[in-house]
């Protein structure tokens, strides 16, 4: 086996180790910048609302528009990367993030800010393209560890945004939340231009634009009402009609892909046992993960006068997430090398179970600050293991030419789950409020219980995932 690897022709196998390290640094910086943009803005939406003199319903589009743009762009850009070159697609994605950040940073009103966020969302291709580059360029023995490290960076980046938002706004202002990523992305672009080689792996064919239009249509029709349901009402026409349209468009999309000689997303690949089970885990796990990111800081900021809140500031709530970030990073970076001893499927099962137990602990024990810190620390271990295991299972199951699009769809499904989890948790919390409009403790308790059930269901599905093949 060693001799076969030594004689293999791919250029990276003989490339200097330093170049490989710089490639990983460039990809990690790109992934971290984009994942931070996912959560960096959320804690300071009230500040942006006041500064730009807009309404609460309008300012939420700063998040919704980014979510929709990333959901649509990720699989399509992933396919373009598989076909025309992952390096050039990565550079385009980085340029879109930088341009979008500049527009958002100088936005004179909320409309321009939303346009900037839409352009930033085009950078969603960074995730699948980065995983594809690692698979194409690194020796097989290093792929699992590299994917584990990059997955940890992505997961930690999302949580880091919640932690950093408060201090940055306190020290500067909310526009710095876009200027700082602009500088980071510009440096990342230079690194990628210098150290990331163009991938030799190509998936010949053409873009099926009808499939792309249908995919975009059902993603928008699904994610938009899910994200707005707590505001519009679950039974309102504005929620029910798009959800019905999403169902129709999904059926049409699948039929078009099945009948296409050159599908945008190969339905036969999506039916592979390791792929569909992992994607179902991603849906349920995303619901628990994103909703916890969103509502735990709100829980901590609830005034002490309610009898259960901690009354922390945005900065204080972010700092309470630090244990989760530390354990998430450690678990993610350890996960890759651990595959030599613990199968990826087992790691997925352990990760989902740990996250479910941690969320269950938040449901039952949240009276003291140390209880929340211990629960979030355990939650971070579950996130790190699960995030890395899902990506490794997808990457090592699908053909090399479909790595980017397959991992992109997994990320998209996780995002859809996040929208669903956030909508459900918001509906539960807002259904239990005081006469003054503040959430009751029971609202958060029931919401965390629902998220625990979703994570437990993800653990059950993880049992069905076939054992991952060795790289």
LOGU-381055 format. One record per residue (C-alpha): residue number from 0; residue in three letters; z, y, x negated. Coordinates in pm, 1 decimal. Each point is the difference from the previous one (the first is absolute). Example, Ala and Ser with C-alpha at 12.3 -4.5 7.8 and 13.67 -1.06 7.14 Angstrom:
% residues 2
<0; "Ala"; <780.0; -450.0; -1230.0>>
<1; "Ser"; <-66.0; 344.0; -137.0>>
***
This chain:
% residues 471
<0; "Unk"; <0.0; 0.0; 0.0>>
<1; "Unk"; <87.2; 240.9; -282.3>>
<2; "Unk"; <-322.2; -79.4; -183.4>>
<3; "Unk"; <-203.1; 69.6; 315.9>>
<4; "Unk"; <161.9; 339.0; 37.3>>
<5; "Unk"; <-68.8; 82.4; -365.1>>
<6; "Unk"; <-368.1; -74.2; 39.9>>
<7; "Unk"; <-42.9; 187.6; 329.2>>
<8; "Unk"; <-240.1; 296.3; -20.7>>
<9; "Unk"; <160.0; 281.0; 206.5>>
<10; "Unk"; <43.8; 304.8; -220.3>>
<11; "Unk"; <362.1; 62.7; 89.9>>
<12; "Unk"; <109.2; -336.4; -133.1>>
<13; "Unk"; <-85.8; 126.3; -347.5>>
<14; "Unk"; <87.6; 364.5; 58.8>>
<15; "Unk"; <288.7; 155.7; -192.4>>
<16; "Unk"; <336.8; -34.6; 168.1>>
<17; "Unk"; <45.8; 375.9; -24.2>>
<18; "Unk"; <-305.5; 61.9; 217.4>>
<19; "Unk"; <135.9; -243.9; 256.8>>
<20; "Unk"; <332.1; 183.4; 6.5>>
<21; "Unk"; <-168.1; 336.4; 48.2>>
<22; "Unk"; <-212.6; -148.1; 278.5>>
<23; "Unk"; <316.1; -112.2; 177.5>>
<24; "Unk"; <164.5; 340.7; -56.2>>
<25; "Unk"; <-302.0; 176.6; 151.2>>
<26; "Unk"; <-8.0; -228.8; 303.2>>
<27; "Unk"; <377.8; 21.3; 45.9>>
<28; "Unk"; <-6.8; 381.2; -12.9>>
<29; "Unk"; <-277.6; 10.2; 258.4>>
<30; "Unk"; <179.7; -240.4; 232.1>>
<31; "Unk"; <333.5; 181.1; -39.1>>
<32; "Unk"; <-152.7; 340.0; 77.7>>
<33; "Unk"; <-166.6; -123.6; 317.2>>
<34; "Unk"; <298.9; -200.6; 122.7>>
<35; "Unk"; <227.8; 302.9; -48.0>>
<36; "Unk"; <-232.4; 211.1; 215.1>>
<37; "Unk"; <66.9; -254.5; 273.1>>
<38; "Unk"; <368.8; 90.6; 25.3>>
<39; "Unk"; <44.0; 327.2; -190.2>>
<40; "Unk"; <-85.9; 220.0; 299.4>>
<41; "Unk"; <188.9; -186.4; 273.2>>
<42; "Unk"; <353.3; 134.9; -69.9>>
<43; "Unk"; <-115.7; 364.1; -10.7>>
<44; "Unk"; <-218.9; 20.3; 310.9>>
<45; "Unk"; <250.3; 235.5; 171.3>>
<46; "Unk"; <-24.6; 236.0; -299.0>>
<47; "Unk"; <-381.7; -4.0; 12.1>>
<48; "Unk"; <11.9; 56.1; 377.1>>
<49; "Unk"; <210.7; 315.5; -38.5>>
<50; "Unk"; <-198.8; 137.4; -293.8>>
<51; "Unk"; <-340.2; -44.9; 166.3>>
<52; "Unk"; <125.8; 106.1; 345.3>>
<53; "Unk"; <-121.3; -308.9; 182.9>>
<54; "Unk"; <141.8; -245.4; 250.4>>
<55; "Unk"; <174.4; -330.6; -63.8>>
<56; "Unk"; <-279.2; -198.9; 167.3>>
<57; "Unk"; <-262.0; 173.5; -215.3>>
<58; "Unk"; <181.8; -36.8; -331.6>>
<59; "Unk"; <24.9; -378.8; 49.6>>
<60; "Unk"; <-377.0; -6.2; -50.6>>
<61; "Unk"; <72.4; 69.7; -366.8>>
<62; "Unk"; <114.7; -363.7; -12.0>>
<63; "Unk"; <-227.1; -146.4; 268.0>>
<64; "Unk"; <-321.0; 143.7; -146.9>>
<65; "Unk"; <83.0; -140.1; -343.9>>
<66; "Unk"; <79.2; -338.5; 151.0>>
<67; "Unk"; <-326.0; -18.1; 195.4>>
<68; "Unk"; <-211.0; 116.0; -294.4>>
<69; "Unk"; <153.7; -256.1; -236.3>>
<70; "Unk"; <-33.5; -279.1; 256.3>>
<71; "Unk"; <-371.3; 65.7; 46.4>>
<72; "Unk"; <-85.8; 69.5; -363.8>>
<73; "Unk"; <190.1; -284.3; -167.4>>
<74; "Unk"; <-211.4; -302.9; 106.2>>
<75; "Unk"; <-331.3; 188.1; -16.7>>
<76; "Unk"; <67.2; 144.9; -345.2>>
<77; "Unk"; <128.7; -340.0; -108.9>>
<78; "Unk"; <-331.8; -156.3; 97.5>>
<79; "Unk"; <-191.0; 275.9; -181.5>>
<80; "Unk"; <209.8; -69.3; -308.8>>
<81; "Unk"; <-77.8; -372.6; 15.2>>
<82; "Unk"; <-371.6; 78.0; 29.6>>
<83; "Unk"; <-64.7; 300.7; -223.0>>
<84; "Unk"; <283.4; 1.3; -252.3>>
<85; "Unk"; <375.8; 29.7; 27.6>>
<86; "Unk"; <41.6; 256.8; -279.3>>
<87; "Unk"; <-233.6; 257.6; 152.2>>
<88; "Unk"; <152.4; -56.8; 345.5>>
<89; "Unk"; <346.5; 49.0; -149.0>>
<90; "Unk"; <-110.8; 331.1; -152.1>>
<91; "Unk"; <-142.0; 114.9; 334.2>>
<92; "Unk"; <326.4; -91.0; 173.0>>
<93; "Unk"; <205.1; 190.2; -259.1>>
<94; "Unk"; <-225.4; 303.6; 34.8>>
<95; "Unk"; <47.3; -9.9; 379.3>>
<96; "Unk"; <379.8; -8.7; -39.9>>
<97; "Unk"; <-6.9; 297.5; -239.0>>
<98; "Unk"; <-231.7; 208.5; 220.2>>
<99; "Unk"; <203.9; -82.1; 309.0>>
<100; "Unk"; <324.3; 96.3; -176.4>>
<101; "Unk"; <-138.6; 337.8; -108.4>>
<102; "Unk"; <-122.2; 75.6; 353.7>>
<103; "Unk"; <339.0; -97.2; 142.9>>
<104; "Unk"; <188.9; 203.9; -261.1>>
<105; "Unk"; <-185.0; 323.4; 81.5>>
<106; "Unk"; <-33.0; -62.4; 375.0>>
<107; "Unk"; <52.5; 326.1; 195.9>>
<108; "Unk"; <52.0; -188.7; 326.4>>
<109; "Unk"; <68.8; -349.8; 128.7>>
<110; "Unk"; <-368.5; -66.0; 77.7>>
<111; "Unk"; <-102.0; 37.8; -364.6>>
<112; "Unk"; <301.7; -205.3; -106.2>>
<113; "Unk"; <-113.0; -284.5; 227.5>>
<114; "Unk"; <-351.5; 16.9; -148.9>>
<115; "Unk"; <152.2; -33.2; -346.0>>
<116; "Unk"; <199.8; -301.9; 112.3>>
<117; "Unk"; <-314.0; -165.5; 140.0>>
<118; "Unk"; <-173.7; 41.2; -336.9>>
<119; "Unk"; <308.5; -137.8; -177.9>>
<120; "Unk"; <-19.9; -306.9; 222.7>>
<121; "Unk"; <-336.1; -91.1; -151.9>>
<122; "Unk"; <200.5; -92.2; -308.4>>
<123; "Unk"; <132.5; -304.5; 183.6>>
<124; "Unk"; <-257.8; -198.9; -195.1>>
<125; "Unk"; <222.5; 39.5; -308.0>>
<126; "Unk"; <210.9; -300.5; 103.0>>
<127; "Unk"; <-266.3; -269.4; 53.4>>
<128; "Unk"; <-220.2; 130.7; -281.4>>
<129; "Unk"; <290.7; -12.4; -245.5>>
<130; "Unk"; <82.9; -359.4; 89.0>>
<131; "Unk"; <-366.3; -91.9; -34.2>>
<132; "Unk"; <-22.4; 158.3; -344.8>>
<133; "Unk"; <308.0; -189.6; -118.4>>
<134; "Unk"; <-144.9; -329.2; 119.1>>
<135; "Unk"; <-341.5; 67.4; -155.7>>
<136; "Unk"; <112.6; 134.3; -336.1>>
<137; "Unk"; <323.2; -171.8; -99.5>>
<138; "Unk"; <30.2; -354.3; -137.4>>
<139; "Unk"; <104.1; -239.5; 280.0>>
<140; "Unk"; <343.3; -57.3; -154.2>>
<141; "Unk"; <84.1; 371.9; 32.0>>
<142; "Unk"; <-133.5; 63.6; 351.2>>
<143; "Unk"; <310.3; -105.6; 196.1>>
<144; "Unk"; <235.3; 212.0; -214.5>>
<145; "Unk"; <-231.3; 302.0; 16.0>>
<146; "Unk"; <-36.0; -26.1; 376.9>>
<147; "Unk"; <377.3; -32.6; 29.9>>
<148; "Unk"; <52.0; 312.8; -206.8>>
<149; "Unk"; <-261.1; 199.5; 191.6>>
<150; "Unk"; <140.1; -117.0; 334.8>>
<151; "Unk"; <344.5; 114.1; -110.8>>
<152; "Unk"; <-138.7; 340.5; -96.3>>
<153; "Unk"; <-166.0; 37.2; 342.4>>
<154; "Unk"; <312.7; -102.6; 189.0>>
<155; "Unk"; <228.3; 219.8; -211.0>>
<156; "Unk"; <-241.9; 292.6; 29.5>>
<157; "Unk"; <26.7; -9.1; 377.4>>
<158; "Unk"; <379.3; 7.5; -14.7>>
<159; "Unk"; <5.1; 256.6; -279.9>>
<160; "Unk"; <-176.2; 247.9; 224.4>>
<161; "Unk"; <298.0; -5.0; 238.1>>
<162; "Unk"; <240.0; 54.6; -291.4>>
<163; "Unk"; <-190.7; 281.8; -170.8>>
<164; "Unk"; <-108.1; 200.2; 305.7>>
<165; "Unk"; <333.9; 175.0; 51.8>>
<166; "Unk"; <67.3; 104.7; -362.6>>
<167; "Unk"; <-358.5; 123.2; -47.4>>
<168; "Unk"; <8.7; 213.1; 314.1>>
<169; "Unk"; <348.1; 132.9; -85.6>>
<170; "Unk"; <-106.0; 96.8; -353.2>>
<171; "Unk"; <-353.0; 123.1; 81.7>>
<172; "Unk"; <-158.2; -22.9; 345.9>>
<173; "Unk"; <-195.4; -253.0; 207.5>>
<174; "Unk"; <-332.1; 95.3; -160.6>>
<175; "Unk"; <129.3; -146.8; -326.2>>
<176; "Unk"; <-13.6; -338.4; 174.9>>
<177; "Unk"; <-378.3; 28.5; -42.4>>
<178; "Unk"; <-27.2; 195.7; -326.7>>
<179; "Unk"; <202.7; -257.9; -194.3>>
<180; "Unk"; <-216.3; -297.0; 112.3>>
<181; "Unk"; <-309.1; 206.7; -85.9>>
<182; "Unk"; <112.9; 23.3; -361.7>>
<183; "Unk"; <89.9; -370.1; -9.2>>
<184; "Unk"; <-332.8; -104.5; 150.3>>
<185; "Unk"; <-195.2; 221.9; -239.7>>
<186; "Unk"; <169.8; -170.4; -295.2>>
<187; "Unk"; <-59.8; -338.3; 160.3>>
<188; "Unk"; <-370.2; 80.1; 41.9>>
<189; "Unk"; <-23.0; 73.7; -373.2>>
<190; "Unk"; <179.3; -326.3; -84.2>>
<191; "Unk"; <-227.2; -202.1; 229.9>>
<192; "Unk"; <-308.1; 166.0; -142.7>>
<193; "Unk"; <108.9; -90.5; -352.6>>
<194; "Unk"; <162.9; -343.1; 32.4>>
<195; "Unk"; <-121.7; -173.7; 317.7>>
<196; "Unk"; <-318.7; -194.3; -69.3>>
<197; "Unk"; <-255.8; -66.2; 270.6>>
<198; "Unk"; <57.3; -340.6; 156.3>>
<199; "Unk"; <-269.6; -261.9; -71.0>>
<200; "Unk"; <60.6; -164.3; 338.8>>
<201; "Unk"; <-231.7; 106.5; 283.1>>
<202; "Unk"; <-48.5; -112.5; 358.8>>
<203; "Unk"; <-372.7; 49.7; 66.8>>
<204; "Unk"; <-119.7; 120.6; 337.5>>
<205; "Unk"; <10.2; 313.5; 210.1>>
<206; "Unk"; <250.1; 182.7; 218.1>>
<207; "Unk"; <-2.6; -113.3; 361.9>>
<208; "Unk"; <43.5; 343.9; 153.3>>
<209; "Unk"; <21.8; -129.6; 357.9>>
<210; "Unk"; <293.2; -218.8; -102.1>>
<211; "Unk"; <148.1; 298.7; -183.0>>
<212; "Unk"; <-30.0; 219.6; 309.9>>
<213; "Unk"; <162.5; -265.0; 220.8>>
<214; "Unk"; <276.2; -55.3; -256.2>>
<215; "Unk"; <67.0; 374.5; -14.9>>
<216; "Unk"; <-6.6; 20.7; 378.2>>
<217; "Unk"; <259.6; -268.1; 68.7>>
<218; "Unk"; <227.5; 117.5; -280.8>>
<219; "Unk"; <4.9; 354.6; 141.0>>
<220; "Unk"; <32.3; -125.8; 359.2>>
<221; "Unk"; <294.3; -220.1; -99.8>>
<222; "Unk"; <194.6; 209.6; -251.1>>
<223; "Unk"; <-25.9; 333.9; 183.5>>
<224; "Unk"; <169.0; -109.4; 326.2>>
<225; "Unk"; <255.3; -210.8; -188.1>>
<226; "Unk"; <102.7; 298.8; -211.2>>
<227; "Unk"; <9.5; 238.6; 298.2>>
<228; "Unk"; <143.8; -232.6; 266.5>>
<229; "Unk"; <360.0; 127.0; -40.8>>
<230; "Unk"; <-125.1; 352.8; 76.7>>
<231; "Unk"; <-269.6; -74.2; 258.6>>
<232; "Unk"; <179.7; -288.5; 172.5>>
<233; "Unk"; <-90.3; -369.9; -16.8>>
<234; "Unk"; <-144.0; -4.4; 351.5>>
<235; "Unk"; <-197.6; 324.8; -27.3>>
<236; "Unk"; <-378.0; -3.8; 33.5>>
<237; "Unk"; <-31.7; 142.2; -353.1>>
<238; "Unk"; <170.1; -314.5; -136.3>>
<239; "Unk"; <-121.9; -276.3; 231.9>>
<240; "Unk"; <-371.9; 88.8; -2.6>>
<241; "Unk"; <-35.6; 11.9; -381.7>>
<242; "Unk"; <189.0; -330.6; -32.4>>
<243; "Unk"; <-241.4; -165.8; 243.9>>
<244; "Unk"; <-291.4; 155.1; -190.2>>
<245; "Unk"; <145.5; -133.1; -326.1>>
<246; "Unk"; <7.9; -353.6; 141.5>>
<247; "Unk"; <-364.1; 24.0; 110.3>>
<248; "Unk"; <-108.9; 144.6; -334.8>>
<249; "Unk"; <185.3; -271.7; -194.6>>
<250; "Unk"; <-186.8; -271.0; 191.9>>
<251; "Unk"; <-332.5; 179.1; -57.6>>
<252; "Unk"; <78.0; 44.6; -369.5>>
<253; "Unk"; <83.2; -367.7; -50.9>>
<254; "Unk"; <-319.6; -108.0; 178.6>>
<255; "Unk"; <-214.3; 234.4; -210.6>>
<256; "Unk"; <162.2; -120.1; -323.3>>
<257; "Unk"; <-44.5; -367.0; 93.9>>
<258; "Unk"; <-370.6; 48.7; 74.6>>
<259; "Unk"; <-70.7; 216.3; -304.3>>
<260; "Unk"; <-171.4; -144.5; -306.4>>
<261; "Unk"; <186.1; 260.8; -208.5>>
<262; "Unk"; <332.5; 68.4; 175.5>>
<263; "Unk"; <220.5; 288.8; -101.4>>
<264; "Unk"; <295.9; -237.0; 19.7>>
<265; "Unk"; <-71.3; -372.4; -11.1>>
<266; "Unk"; <167.1; -150.6; 308.1>>
<267; "Unk"; <-14.7; -343.4; -162.4>>
<268; "Unk"; <210.0; 140.6; -284.2>>
<269; "Unk"; <242.3; 155.1; 248.9>>
<270; "Unk"; <41.7; -342.5; 164.7>>
<271; "Unk"; <121.5; -162.7; -321.3>>
<272; "Unk"; <352.7; -130.4; 68.0>>
<273; "Unk"; <153.0; 191.1; -291.9>>
<274; "Unk"; <-173.2; 321.2; 110.4>>
<275; "Unk"; <73.4; 10.3; 372.8>>
<276; "Unk"; <360.5; -111.9; -38.4>>
<277; "Unk"; <64.4; 254.7; -276.5>>
<278; "Unk"; <-161.0; 272.9; 210.8>>
<279; "Unk"; <222.5; -91.5; 294.7>>
<280; "Unk"; <302.6; 23.5; -228.6>>
<281; "Unk"; <-131.5; 341.8; -113.6>>
<282; "Unk"; <-21.1; 119.4; 362.3>>
<283; "Unk"; <359.4; -94.1; 81.7>>
<284; "Unk"; <141.0; 97.4; -338.1>>
<285; "Unk"; <-176.0; 336.1; 8.6>>
<286; "Unk"; <165.1; 70.8; 335.2>>
<287; "Unk"; <347.2; -54.4; -143.4>>
<288; "Unk"; <-66.5; 171.9; -332.7>>
<289; "Unk"; <-161.3; 325.7; 117.9>>
<290; "Unk"; <236.1; 44.2; 294.6>>
<291; "Unk"; <303.1; -39.7; -226.9>>
<292; "Unk"; <-148.7; 256.6; -240.6>>
<293; "Unk"; <-43.5; 241.6; 289.6>>
<294; "Unk"; <322.9; -40.6; 197.9>>
<295; "Unk"; <270.2; -80.1; -254.3>>
<296; "Unk"; <-13.4; 355.9; -145.6>>
<297; "Unk"; <16.8; 137.7; 356.2>>
<298; "Unk"; <304.1; -217.7; 67.5>>
<299; "Unk"; <173.0; 135.0; -311.3>>
<300; "Unk"; <-79.7; 362.3; 95.8>>
<301; "Unk"; <152.5; -35.6; 348.0>>
<302; "Unk"; <291.0; 249.9; 32.0>>
<303; "Unk"; <352.5; -133.1; -45.0>>
<304; "Unk"; <85.9; 147.1; 338.9>>
<305; "Unk"; <-176.4; -295.3; 161.7>>
<306; "Unk"; <276.2; -228.4; -129.5>>
<307; "Unk"; <-228.5; -222.4; -207.3>>
<308; "Unk"; <-233.2; 221.5; -204.5>>
<309; "Unk"; <53.6; 97.7; -363.9>>
<310; "Unk"; <-133.6; 354.8; 30.7>>
<311; "Unk"; <-191.4; -16.0; -328.9>>
<312; "Unk"; <-276.3; 237.8; -103.6>>
<313; "Unk"; <-360.2; -110.7; -54.8>>
<314; "Unk"; <81.8; -29.3; -368.9>>
<315; "Unk"; <316.9; -198.7; 67.4>>
<316; "Unk"; <-181.7; -239.2; 231.8>>
<317; "Unk"; <-265.4; -52.0; -264.1>>
<318; "Unk"; <259.0; -75.2; -267.0>>
<319; "Unk"; <148.6; -265.1; 227.6>>
<320; "Unk"; <-332.1; -184.3; -37.2>>
<321; "Unk"; <36.6; -24.4; -379.9>>
<322; "Unk"; <160.0; -348.6; 1.1>>
<323; "Unk"; <-303.2; -125.4; 190.7>>
<324; "Unk"; <-241.4; 152.8; -251.2>>
<325; "Unk"; <180.4; -152.4; -299.0>>
<326; "Unk"; <20.8; -351.4; 143.8>>
<327; "Unk"; <-354.9; 22.8; 134.9>>
<328; "Unk"; <-135.3; 86.9; -343.8>>
<329; "Unk"; <197.0; -275.2; -172.0>>
<330; "Unk"; <-102.1; -264.9; 253.7>>
<331; "Unk"; <-364.6; 106.6; -12.1>>
<332; "Unk"; <-27.9; -5.4; -377.4>>
<333; "Unk"; <184.1; -332.7; -25.4>>
<334; "Unk"; <-207.8; -162.2; 274.3>>
<335; "Unk"; <-316.0; -40.7; -211.1>>
<336; "Unk"; <154.1; -186.2; -296.9>>
<337; "Unk"; <215.0; -194.0; 247.3>>
<338; "Unk"; <-309.9; -170.9; 144.1>>
<339; "Unk"; <9.2; -240.1; -296.4>>
<340; "Unk"; <325.5; -140.6; 139.7>>
<341; "Unk"; <13.2; 101.1; 368.5>>
<342; "Unk"; <-318.1; -41.7; 209.5>>
<343; "Unk"; <-137.9; 313.2; 163.0>>
<344; "Unk"; <55.0; -143.2; 347.9>>
<345; "Unk"; <368.3; -54.5; -75.9>>
<346; "Unk"; <28.9; 357.9; -122.9>>
<347; "Unk"; <-161.4; 120.9; 323.1>>
<348; "Unk"; <248.9; -199.4; 204.6>>
<349; "Unk"; <297.1; 120.2; -206.0>>
<350; "Unk"; <-117.9; 360.3; 21.6>>
<351; "Unk"; <-47.1; 4.3; 377.7>>
<352; "Unk"; <332.9; -179.0; 56.0>>
<353; "Unk"; <185.2; 243.8; -227.3>>
<354; "Unk"; <-152.8; 300.9; 175.3>>
<355; "Unk"; <89.6; -143.8; 341.7>>
<356; "Unk"; <360.7; -63.1; -106.4>>
<357; "Unk"; <27.1; 352.3; -145.0>>
<358; "Unk"; <-133.0; 159.8; 317.9>>
<359; "Unk"; <238.4; -220.1; 198.0>>
<360; "Unk"; <284.9; 131.4; -215.0>>
<361; "Unk"; <-104.3; 357.9; 85.9>>
<362; "Unk"; <10.0; -96.0; 365.9>>
<363; "Unk"; <359.0; -126.6; -16.1>>
<364; "Unk"; <156.9; 196.6; -285.7>>
<365; "Unk"; <-84.4; 370.5; -40.2>>
<366; "Unk"; <336.1; 173.6; 30.9>>
<367; "Unk"; <48.4; 67.8; -372.7>>
<368; "Unk"; <-235.5; 141.9; -259.7>>
<369; "Unk"; <50.3; -300.9; -229.1>>
<370; "Unk"; <-107.9; -235.7; 276.9>>
<371; "Unk"; <-330.5; 184.4; 35.3>>
<372; "Unk"; <-46.5; 3.3; -379.4>>
<373; "Unk"; <57.2; -376.0; -31.3>>
<374; "Unk"; <-237.8; -71.7; 289.6>>
<375; "Unk"; <-274.4; 222.4; -141.0>>
<376; "Unk"; <41.4; -161.9; -343.4>>
<377; "Unk"; <-51.6; -344.7; 152.4>>
<378; "Unk"; <-289.3; 135.0; 205.3>>
<379; "Unk"; <-166.1; 117.2; -321.7>>
<380; "Unk"; <14.7; -353.0; -145.3>>
<381; "Unk"; <-175.8; -130.9; 310.4>>
<382; "Unk"; <-265.0; 272.7; -18.7>>
<383; "Unk"; <-74.1; -61.0; -367.9>>
<384; "Unk"; <-39.3; -377.2; 36.7>>
<385; "Unk"; <-197.6; 10.4; 324.8>>
<386; "Unk"; <-235.8; 280.1; -99.1>>
<387; "Unk"; <-96.9; -172.0; -325.1>>
<388; "Unk"; <-26.5; -348.0; 151.6>>
<389; "Unk"; <-235.3; 117.0; 276.9>>
<390; "Unk"; <-240.1; 163.4; -243.1>>
<391; "Unk"; <4.5; -297.9; -238.2>>
<392; "Unk"; <-73.0; -241.8; 283.5>>
<393; "Unk"; <-298.9; 204.3; 117.6>>
<394; "Unk"; <-141.3; 67.6; -347.3>>
<395; "Unk"; <21.2; -363.1; -111.3>>
<396; "Unk"; <-146.9; -137.7; 322.6>>
<397; "Unk"; <-316.9; 201.8; 63.2>>
<398; "Unk"; <-318.2; -0.1; -214.0>>
<399; "Unk"; <-2.3; 250.5; -285.3>>
<400; "Unk"; <-275.3; 205.7; 166.1>>
<401; "Unk"; <218.6; 58.5; 307.4>>
<402; "Unk"; <330.5; 83.2; -168.6>>
<403; "Unk"; <-6.7; 370.4; 83.2>>
<404; "Unk"; <-102.4; -32.6; 363.7>>
<405; "Unk"; <245.6; -286.8; 65.9>>
<406; "Unk"; <297.4; 179.2; -156.9>>
<407; "Unk"; <-111.3; 318.0; 177.7>>
<408; "Unk"; <14.0; -173.4; 336.9>>
<409; "Unk"; <344.2; -138.5; -84.8>>
<410; "Unk"; <117.3; 356.2; -75.1>>
<411; "Unk"; <-157.5; 120.2; 324.5>>
<412; "Unk"; <170.7; -269.2; 204.4>>
<413; "Unk"; <330.1; 95.5; -162.8>>
<414; "Unk"; <-66.3; 362.7; 100.6>>
<415; "Unk"; <-77.7; -101.9; 358.3>>
<416; "Unk"; <327.4; -191.8; 4.6>>
<417; "Unk"; <175.3; 311.1; -130.2>>
<418; "Unk"; <-144.5; 208.7; 283.9>>
<419; "Unk"; <109.4; -260.6; 253.2>>
<420; "Unk"; <351.2; -29.3; -148.1>>
<421; "Unk"; <47.5; 377.3; -17.6>>
<422; "Unk"; <-119.5; 44.1; 358.4>>
<423; "Unk"; <227.5; -273.0; 132.7>>
<424; "Unk"; <304.0; 122.6; -194.8>>
<425; "Unk"; <-62.5; 358.3; 111.4>>
<426; "Unk"; <-29.0; -109.8; 362.4>>
<427; "Unk"; <330.0; -190.2; -22.5>>
<428; "Unk"; <187.8; 283.9; -172.9>>
<429; "Unk"; <-126.5; 275.8; 231.5>>
<430; "Unk"; <94.3; -210.5; 304.8>>
<431; "Unk"; <367.8; 27.4; -98.9>>
<432; "Unk"; <97.5; 365.6; -48.8>>
<433; "Unk"; <293.1; 229.0; 72.8>>
<434; "Unk"; <-25.4; 285.1; 252.7>>
<435; "Unk"; <-57.5; 226.9; -301.6>>
<436; "Unk"; <-303.1; -206.2; -97.8>>
<437; "Unk"; <151.3; -170.0; -306.5>>
<438; "Unk"; <-50.6; -378.4; -34.2>>
<439; "Unk"; <289.4; -224.2; 95.7>>
<440; "Unk"; <125.4; -252.3; -253.4>>
<441; "Unk"; <-116.8; -276.9; 233.8>>
<442; "Unk"; <-358.0; 128.2; -33.2>>
<443; "Unk"; <0.4; -56.4; -374.4>>
<444; "Unk"; <185.6; -330.3; 38.1>>
<445; "Unk"; <-258.0; -134.9; 244.5>>
<446; "Unk"; <-287.5; 133.0; -213.6>>
<447; "Unk"; <128.7; -169.2; -315.9>>
<448; "Unk"; <50.7; -319.5; 203.0>>
<449; "Unk"; <-364.4; 9.0; 112.6>>
<450; "Unk"; <-117.4; 55.8; -358.7>>
<451; "Unk"; <220.2; -288.9; -114.2>>
<452; "Unk"; <-172.3; -224.2; 255.5>>
<453; "Unk"; <-342.5; 106.3; -129.5>>
<454; "Unk"; <98.3; -75.8; -359.7>>
<455; "Unk"; <148.6; -335.0; 103.7>>
<456; "Unk"; <-329.2; -82.4; 174.7>>
<457; "Unk"; <-180.5; 86.0; -324.6>>
<458; "Unk"; <223.0; -251.5; -181.0>>
<459; "Unk"; <-90.5; -268.1; 255.6>>
<460; "Unk"; <-372.2; 67.7; -49.1>>
<461; "Unk"; <51.1; -12.0; -378.4>>
<462; "Unk"; <91.6; -366.7; 37.8>>
<463; "Unk"; <-356.3; -62.3; 126.3>>
<464; "Unk"; <-165.9; 158.5; -303.4>>
<465; "Unk"; <-165.7; -268.4; -219.0>>
<466; "Unk"; <126.6; -32.8; -353.3>>
<467; "Unk"; <-181.8; 249.2; -221.8>>
<468; "Unk"; <-236.9; -130.6; -262.3>>
<469; "Unk"; <77.3; 67.8; -365.3>>
<470; "Unk"; <-221.2; 265.6; -154.1>>
***
